[in-house]
Amino acid sequence: MKVAFVVPALRLSGGVNVILQYVRRLPAYGIQAVILLTEPVTQAPWDFELPEALDVRSIEDAADECFDVAIATWWYTVFDLARVRAQRRAFFVQSLEDRMYPALRLRRVTPSA
């Protein structure tokens, strides 16, 4: 299986770090993970060393490739999914779970005066 994570750039952020964790761990399950950048690289890609085996390309460089799944990772990368040849497309939601599932909301307790 071949999965593409569509990201704007590899700038230091919590969201990109989560995606990198997936990309690092998926090969242990036989899944090839690729990061496709939607923005031109204008600065050093990351402030610390990336794993050597990390497959990072521009979205244009992957135009002729077909993926099993292409995943948008930020709200505006959804528009770039149409540029990726894939059997399935998905959106990776990075948010607090209680925003997605109201049943998980914790009751807020206010102290008595």
Secondary structure, 3 states (H helix, E strand, C coil): CEEEEEECCCCCCHHHHHHHHHHHHHHHHCCEEEEEECCCCCCCCCCCCCCCCCEEEECHHHCCCEEEEEEECCHHHHHHHHHCEEEEEEECCCCCHHHHCHHHCCCCCCCCC
